[in-house]
């Protein structure tokens, strides 16, 4: 086991991230490993549809184009690259990388990880893939691979795999593995750890946030790490940016993965100098006995039309168009009809746009005909027979297919996790020797509440930050305080019931609150708010990316000592 720290950087947080980031990270400073995360629930659906058109597709082609410009530099600097850009076809991408290396005459060894594809076992799915851990990646690196391509692994596995290979950790090293999982979770979304999408961005100079640098972690043999970025790059790294990313798309204190369950309630963050945050104290437990499988299938067809309502009598105009459309659709009604009125209009507005509200109609049905011409014809025929000032943002089309994401779970032994080495050898990765059921953690002790005192009506965002995201049909909203006194207040003020009051969409939904005192944070999981997932586009913000900012904008009676 080496005692030298492992420097792991990130160059991609999603399929479509900054194209030049791979070169920026290679040329910006010293690194041992560079990781690229390309996969999300929606991305797997997109790649599955690509594969339907071309069986040789199914991977992130952007990565190949990035590599064409940087593979030589990575080889020259001895930086290994680990990426899940293989998507649904890791073997195909690995072969394409070999062809590219041969054409460029760069002697690199390329390996890949497979076994995640369970589509054949799930009839009706476009893609069904198990979330694998990092030990297959580790086998590839131990055998000397310079580039490792995976399919669906957990995002954090891109970091745990290199750490396992570098330090020689075993599956039973739960605390060390958990530390690497936390480091991987901070890195996986790229610039979200260096000031991107940050709640308190307005406190910084705009030029500082114009082009945030990508993050890196200096991982130590005990699993602790320091999160930082290359010198001279934009953005910033502090306890707030790292806290925000830690809360992103998580749930309770137990953060489960295929290699280990990390205890987020044990994480300790400290500022370790300018642009450096130390993460330590992370405890780990045996992983759960099952693996998550993300299943993507077609849910049917959808169409939408957005009516613009301008000026006076907005509510009456909305009632009229709903009744007229209802009459037109009555003969062959779609399975699902949803109306949403966004009151974006202002009284006595000085522009037509700010005098207008938006009435959005979304229809869904297994039969494309019921959401196609029927809808478009009914909407357009109202042009001269509807409310005054009738127009739409864009004419509805013929209807398009939408996807549905579902979680299912299978025992570890049902998945054939295989590392395919650069020389063609295949190494089977055994399931973890120990597992443990994922029980809820008892609620932690909360701080003493603030003493009574004068309050002022103000937005919650004056005293707390938030970051939100999606997990299938659920959303999470992580809320954190920057001071002990603010934590003493929100720990008692922001209950699940209060959350429902502030977010009316959640009033009829299950909301679970998880307290993380070490982070001065609360994490809310809202079940079902996103319907059948992002691909189904069930709401205005289908991935709940701005749900946290909506919460921060809501007003409350805040103690004046905090303002």
C-alpha positions in Angstrom: 0.0 0.0 0.0 1.6 3.3 -1.1 1.6 6.3 1.2 1.7 8.8 -1.7 -1.5 10.8 -2.2 -3.5 10.2 -5.3 -4.4 13.3 -7.3 -7.7 12.7 -9.2 -9.3 15.4 -11.3 -12.6 15.7 -13.2 -13.1 16.9 -16.7 -16.8 16.2 -17.3 -19.9 16.3 -15.2 -22.4 15.4 -17.9 -22.7 14.6 -21.6 -22.3 18.0 -23.1 -20.0 19.6 -20.5 -17.2 22.0 -21.5 -15.3 20.4 -24.4 -12.0 22.0 -23.6 -11.9 20.8 -20.0 -9.9 17.7 -20.7 -7.0 19.7 -22.2 -7.4 22.4 -19.4 -7.0 19.8 -16.7 -4.1 18.0 -18.4 -2.2 21.3 -18.9 -3.1 23.1 -15.7 -1.2 21.1 -13.1 -0.1 17.7 -11.8 -2.5 14.8 -11.8 -2.4 11.0 -11.6 -5.9 10.3 -12.9 -8.5 12.2 -14.8 -12.1 11.1 -14.6 -15.0 12.0 -16.9 -18.7 11.5 -16.0 -21.0 11.4 -19.0 -24.0 9.4 -17.8 -27.3 10.4 -16.2 -30.7 8.8 -16.2 -31.7 10.8 -19.3 -28.4 10.2 -21.0 -28.9 6.4 -20.9 -32.3 6.9 -22.7 -30.7 9.1 -25.3 -27.9 6.6 -25.9 -30.5 3.7 -26.1 -32.4 5.6 -28.8 -29.0 6.1 -30.6 -28.4 2.3 -30.4 -31.8 1.6 -31.9 -30.7 3.5 -35.1 -27.1 2.1 -35.1 -26.2 -1.0 -33.1 -22.5 0.1 -33.1 -23.5 3.4 -31.3 -24.5 3.8 -27.7 -21.5 5.7 -26.3 -20.6 9.3 -25.9 -18.9 10.3 -29.1 -17.9 13.6 -27.7 -15.2 11.8 -25.6 -13.5 10.5 -28.7 -13.3 14.0 -30.2 -11.9 15.4 -26.9 -9.4 12.5 -26.8 -8.1 13.1 -30.3 -6.7 16.5 -29.2 -5.4 15.3 -25.8 -4.4 11.6 -25.9 -0.8 12.5 -26.7 -0.6 15.0 -23.8 -2.1 12.5 -21.4 0.5 9.9 -22.4 3.3 12.3 -22.2 2.4 13.4 -18.6 1.5 9.8 -17.5 -2.1 10.7 -16.6 -4.5 7.8 -16.7 -8.1 8.5 -17.9 -11.1 6.8 -16.5 -14.6 7.5 -17.9 -18.1 6.1 -18.1 -18.5 7.5 -21.6 -18.9 3.9 -22.8 -22.5 4.2 -21.9 -24.4 1.3 -23.4 -21.4 0.1 -25.4 -18.1 0.3 -23.5 -16.5 -2.4 -25.7 -17.3 -0.3 -28.7 -15.8 2.9 -27.3 -12.7 1.0 -26.1 -12.2 -0.3 -29.6 -12.7 3.2 -31.0 -10.1 4.6 -28.6 -7.6 1.9 -29.7 -8.2 2.8 -33.4 -7.7 6.5 -32.5 -4.4 5.7 -30.6 -3.2 3.6 -33.6 -4.0 6.4 -36.1 -2.1 8.9 -33.8 0.7 6.4 -33.2 0.4 6.8 -29.4 1.1 3.6 -27.5 -1.7 3.5 -24.9 -3.3 0.5 -23.3 -7.1 0.6 -23.3 -9.3 -1.6 -21.1 -13.0 -1.6 -20.3 -15.5 -2.8 -17.8 -18.7 -4.6 -18.7 -21.5 -6.7 -17.1 -23.8 -3.9 -16.2 -26.2 -4.4 -19.2 -29.3 -6.3 -18.0 -31.6 -5.2 -20.8 -32.2 -8.7 -22.1 -33.6 -9.6 -18.6 -36.1 -6.8 -18.6 -38.5 -7.1 -21.6 -39.9 -3.9 -22.8 -36.9 -1.9 -21.7 -34.8 0.2 -24.0 -32.0 0.0 -21.5 -31.6 -1.7 -18.1 -28.2 -1.3 -16.5 -26.9 -2.1 -13.0 -24.8 0.4 -11.2 -21.4 -1.3 -10.8 -18.7 -0.3 -8.3 -15.0 0.6 -8.7 -13.3 -2.8 -8.3 -13.5 -3.6 -12.0 -11.8 -0.3 -12.8 -9.2 -1.1 -10.2 -8.4 -4.4 -12.0 -7.9 -2.6 -15.3 -5.5 0.0 -13.7 -3.5 -2.6 -11.8 -2.9 -4.4 -15.1 -1.5 -1.3 -16.6 -4.3 0.4 -18.5 -3.8 4.0 -19.5 -7.5 4.5 -20.5 -10.4 2.7 -18.8 -13.8 2.8 -20.3 -16.9 1.8 -18.4 -20.6 1.6 -18.9 -23.0 2.2 -16.1 -21.0 2.5 -12.9 -21.8 4.7 -10.0 -20.5 8.2 -10.6 -18.3 7.9 -7.5 -16.8 4.6 -8.8 -14.7 6.6 -11.2 -12.8 7.8 -8.2 -13.0 4.7 -5.9 -11.6 2.5 -8.6 -8.3 4.4 -9.0 -8.0 4.8 -5.2 -8.4 1.0 -4.8 -5.7 0.4 -7.4 -3.4 3.0 -6.0 -3.6 2.2 -2.3 -4.3 -1.5 -2.5 -7.6 -1.3 -0.5 -9.7 -4.4 0.0 -13.5 -4.7 -0.1 -13.5 -4.8 3.7 -11.7 -1.3 4.0 -15.1 0.3 4.5 -13.9 3.6 6.0 -11.3 4.2 3.3 -13.7 3.3 0.5 -16.4 5.6 2.0 -13.9 8.4 2.0 -13.2 7.9 -1.7 -17.0 7.7 -2.4 -17.5 11.1 -0.8 -14.5 12.5 -2.8 -16.0 11.0 -5.9 -19.4 12.5 -5.2 -17.9 15.9 -4.8 -16.0 15.6 -8.1 -18.6 13.9 -10.2 -20.5 17.1 -11.2 -17.4 19.0 -12.2 -17.7 22.7 -11.6 -20.6 22.4 -9.2 -17.7 21.9 -6.6 -15.9 25.1 -7.7 -18.6 27.7 -7.6 -21.0 26.6 -10.4 -24.7 26.6 -9.6 -23.8 28.0 -6.1 -26.6 29.6 -4.0 -24.4 32.5 -2.8 -22.8 33.3 -6.1 -23.9 36.9 -5.9 -21.4 37.5 -3.1 -18.5 36.8 -5.6 -17.2 39.0 -8.5 -18.8 38.0 -11.8 -15.4 37.6 -13.5 -14.5 35.0 -10.8 -17.4 32.8 -11.9 -17.2 33.4 -15.6 -15.3 30.2 -16.3 -14.9 28.0 -13.1 -12.0 25.6 -13.2 -12.7 21.9 -12.8 -12.1 20.2 -9.4 -9.5 17.7 -8.2 -9.1 15.7 -5.0 -5.8 14.8 -3.2 -6.8 11.4 -1.8 -4.8 10.0 1.1 -4.3 6.3 2.2 -6.8 6.6 5.0 -9.5 7.8 2.6 -9.4 11.4 3.7 -8.9 14.0 0.9 -8.5 17.7 0.1 -10.7 19.1 -2.7 -9.1 21.9 -4.7 -8.5 23.0 -8.3 -5.6 23.9 -10.5 -3.9 27.3 -9.7 -5.1 30.2 -11.7 -8.3 28.7 -12.8 -11.7 30.5 -12.2 -14.2 29.8 -9.6 -13.5 29.0 -5.9 -13.5 26.1 -3.5 -14.7 26.6 0.0 -16.7 24.7 2.7 -19.9 26.0 1.1 -19.3 24.8 -2.4 -18.3 21.4 -1.1 -21.3 21.2 1.2 -23.6 22.0 -1.6 -22.3 19.3 -3.8 -22.3 16.7 -1.0 -26.0 17.3 -0.6 -26.7 17.1 -4.3 -28.9 14.1 -5.3 -28.5 12.3 -2.0 -31.0 11.2 0.7 -30.4 10.1 4.2 -27.3 9.7 6.3 -26.6 6.3 4.7 -25.4 6.9 1.1 -25.5 3.4 -0.4 -23.3 2.2 -3.2 -22.2 -1.2 -4.7 -18.8 -1.1 -2.8 -19.7 0.5 0.5 -22.3 2.5 2.3 -20.9 5.9 3.2 -22.2 7.6 6.3 -22.8 11.2 5.3 -23.5 12.1 8.9 -19.8 11.5 9.8 -18.3 13.8 7.1 -16.3 16.7 8.5 -15.3 19.6 6.3 -12.6 22.2 7.2 -11.1 25.0 5.2 -7.5 23.9 4.6 -6.2 27.2 3.1 -7.4 29.3 0.1 -9.2 27.1 -2.4 -8.7 23.9 -0.4 -11.3 22.0 1.7 -10.3 18.9 3.7 -12.8 16.1 4.0 -12.2 13.6 6.8 -13.8 11.4 9.4 -16.0 9.5 6.9 -17.2 6.2 8.2 -18.2 3.3 6.0 -20.4 0.3 6.3 -20.9 -2.9 4.2 -22.9 -2.2 1.1 -26.5 -3.3 0.8 -27.2 -6.8 -0.5 -28.6 -5.6 -3.8 -27.5 -3.5 -6.8 -29.6 -0.7 -8.2 -30.6 -1.2 -11.8 -31.8 1.8 -13.8 -34.5 0.8 -16.3 -35.5 3.1 -19.2 -38.5 2.3 -21.3 -40.9 4.2 -23.6 -43.9 5.5 -21.7 -45.9 6.7 -24.7 -46.2 9.9 -26.6 -46.5 13.5 -25.5 -47.3 16.8 -27.0 -47.8 20.3 -25.6 -48.9 23.8 -26.6 -48.3 27.0 -24.6 -51.0 29.7 -25.0 -50.0 33.3 -24.4 -52.6 35.3 -22.4 -52.0 39.0 -22.4 -53.4 41.9 -20.4 -56.7 41.8 -18.6 -58.9 38.9 -17.6 -56.2 36.3 -17.5 -58.1 33.9 -15.4 -61.2 34.2 -17.6 -59.1 33.7 -20.8 -57.6 30.5 -19.2 -61.1 29.2 -18.4 -62.3 29.8 -22.0 -59.4 28.1 -23.7 -59.6 25.1 -21.4 -63.3 24.7 -22.1 -62.8 25.1 -25.9 -59.9 22.6 -25.9 -61.9 20.2 -23.8 -64.7 20.2 -26.2 -62.3 19.6 -29.1 -60.6 16.7 -27.4 -63.7 15.1 -26.0 -64.2 12.7 -28.9 -60.9 11.0 -28.4 -59.5 12.2 -25.1 -55.8 11.5 -24.3 -55.0 9.3 -21.3 -53.4 12.3 -19.5 -54.2 16.0 -19.8 -52.4 18.6 -17.7 -52.9 22.3 -17.5 -50.5 24.8 -15.8 -51.0 28.6 -15.6 -47.9 30.6 -15.0 -48.8 34.1 -13.9 -45.8 35.8 -15.4 -47.9 38.9 -16.1 -47.5 42.2 -14.3 -50.2 45.0 -14.0 -49.6 48.1 -16.0 -46.6 46.4 -17.7 -44.3 48.5 -20.0 -43.7 45.5 -22.4 -46.1 43.1 -23.9 -44.1 40.2 -22.7 -44.3 41.2 -19.0 -48.0 41.8 -19.5 -48.5 38.1 -20.5 -49.1 34.9 -18.7 -48.4 31.4 -20.0 -51.0 28.6 -20.1 -49.3 25.3 -20.8 -51.2 22.2 -21.9 -49.5 18.8 -21.9 -51.1 15.6 -23.2 -49.8 12.0 -23.0 -51.1 8.8 -24.4 -49.8 5.4 -25.6 -51.4 6.2 -29.0 -49.5 8.9 -30.9 -52.6 9.9 -32.9 -54.4 11.1 -29.7 -51.6 13.6 -29.0 -50.7 14.6 -32.5 -53.1 16.0 -35.1 -56.0 16.0 -32.7 -54.2 18.4 -30.4 -52.6 20.6 -33.1 -55.8 20.9 -35.0 -57.8 21.8 -32.0 -55.4 24.5 -30.8 -54.8 26.2 -34.1 -58.6 26.2 -35.0 -59.0 28.5 -32.0 -56.9 31.2 -33.6 -59.9 33.4 -34.6 -62.4 31.9 -32.3 -60.8 32.1 -28.9 -59.8 34.7 -26.3 -58.7 38.2 -27.4 -55.0 38.4 -28.3 -54.9 34.6 -29.1 -51.4 33.3 -29.9 -49.2 30.4 -28.9 -45.4 30.2 -28.3 -45.1 27.6 -31.0 -47.5 25.4 -32.9 -47.8 21.9 -31.5 -46.1 19.1 -33.5 -47.2 15.6 -34.2 -46.3 14.3 -30.7 -43.0 12.7 -29.6 -42.1 9.6 -27.6 -41.2 10.1 -24.0 -39.2 7.9 -21.6 -39.8 6.5 -18.1 -37.1 5.8 -15.6 -37.5 3.2 -13.0 -35.3 1.7 -10.2 -35.3 -2.0 -9.7 -32.9 -4.0 -7.5 -31.1 -7.3 -8.0 -28.7 -9.4 -5.9 -25.0 -8.7 -6.5 -24.5 -12.3 -7.7 -27.0 -11.7 -10.5 -24.6 -9.3 -12.3 -21.5 -10.5 -14.1 -19.0 -7.6 -13.3 -16.0 -8.2 -15.6 -12.8 -6.2 -16.2 -11.6 -6.7 -19.8 -7.9 -5.9 -19.7 -5.9 -4.2 -22.4 -4.5 -7.6 -23.5 -7.9 -9.2 -23.8 -7.9 -11.1 -20.5 -11.1 -11.1 -18.7 -11.2 -10.9 -14.9 -14.4 -11.5 -13.0 -15.0 -9.2 -10.1 -16.5 -11.0 -7.1 -19.5 -9.5 -5.2 -18.6 -7.9 -1.9 -18.0 -10.5 0.8 -20.1 -8.7 3.4 -23.4 -6.8 2.9 -25.8 -5.1 5.3 -29.4 -4.1 5.0 -29.9 -0.4 4.5 -31.7 0.6 7.6 -32.6 4.2 8.5 -30.3 6.0 10.9 -32.0 7.2 14.1 -32.7 11.0 14.1 -29.6 12.8 15.5 -29.7 15.2 18.4 -30.5 18.8 17.3 -28.9 21.9 18.7 -30.7 24.1 21.2 -33.1 26.5 19.4 -32.3 30.2 19.3 -33.9 32.1 22.2 -37.0 34.1 21.3 -36.4 37.6 19.8 -37.6 40.0 17.2 -38.1 38.7 13.7 -38.3 40.2 10.2 -40.1 38.9 7.1 -37.4 38.0 4.6 -36.5 35.3 2.0 -35.0 32.0 3.5 -32.1 32.4 1.1 -30.8 35.3 3.2 -29.6 32.8 5.8 -29.5 29.3 4.1 -28.1 27.8 0.9 -29.8 25.1 -1.1 -29.1 22.7 -4.0 -31.6 20.3 -5.5 -31.8 17.6 -8.1 -33.6 14.5 -9.3 -33.6 10.8 -8.6 -36.1 9.1 -10.9 -39.5 10.5 -10.0 -38.3 11.9 -6.7 -36.4 15.2 -5.9 -34.1 16.1 -3.1 -33.5 19.5 -1.7 -30.4 20.0 0.4 -30.4 23.0 2.7 -27.5 24.2 4.7 -26.6 27.0 7.1 -23.3 28.8 7.2 -23.3 29.7 10.9 -24.0 27.8 14.1 -26.8 30.2 14.9 -28.5 29.8 11.5 -28.3 26.1 12.0 -29.9 26.4 15.4 -32.8 28.1 13.7 -33.4 26.0 10.6 -33.0 22.8 12.5 -36.2 23.6 14.3 -38.0 25.9 11.8 -37.7 23.9 8.6 -39.6 20.7 9.4 -41.1 18.5 6.7 -44.5 20.1 7.4 -43.0 23.6 7.0 -41.4 22.5 3.8 -44.8 21.4 2.4 -46.2 24.8 3.3 -43.5 26.6 1.5 -43.6 24.3 -1.6 -47.3 23.8 -2.4 -46.5 21.2 -5.1 -45.3 18.9 -2.2 -48.3 19.4 0.1 -49.9 16.1 -1.0 -46.7 14.2 -1.4 -44.5 12.2 1.0 -41.6 14.4 2.3 -38.8 13.0 4.4 -36.4 15.2 6.3 -32.9 14.0 7.1 -30.7 16.0 9.5 -26.9 16.1 9.0 -25.6 18.2 12.0 -21.9 17.8 11.0 -22.7 19.7 7.8 -25.3 22.0 9.5 -27.7 20.7 6.8 -31.1 19.2 6.2 -31.9 17.1 3.2 -35.5 16.8 2.1 -36.6 14.0 -0.2 -39.9 14.7 -2.1 -41.4 11.5 -3.5 -43.2 11.6 -6.8 -42.9 15.3 -7.6 -41.2 14.5 -10.9 -43.8 12.0 -12.0 -42.1 9.2 -14.0 -38.7 11.0 -14.2 -37.0 13.6 -16.2 -37.7 12.1 -19.6 -41.4 12.2 -19.0 -41.1 16.0 -18.5 -43.9 16.1 -15.9 -43.3 19.6 -14.6 -41.9 23.0 -15.6 -38.5 22.1 -14.1 -38.3 18.4 -14.9 -35.1 17.7 -13.0 -35.9 19.9 -10.0 -32.7 21.8 -10.6 -34.2 25.1 -9.3 -36.5 23.6 -6.6 -33.9 24.7 -4.0 -33.8 28.2 -5.3 -37.6 28.4 -5.2 -37.5 27.4 -1.5 -34.8 30.0 -0.8 -37.0 32.7 -2.4 -39.9 31.9 -0.1 -40.4 34.4 2.8 -40.4 33.5 6.5 -40.2 35.3 9.9 -36.5 35.1 10.4 -34.8 36.1 13.6 -33.2 39.5 13.2 -29.9 38.4 14.7 -29.4 36.2 11.6 -30.1 39.0 9.1 
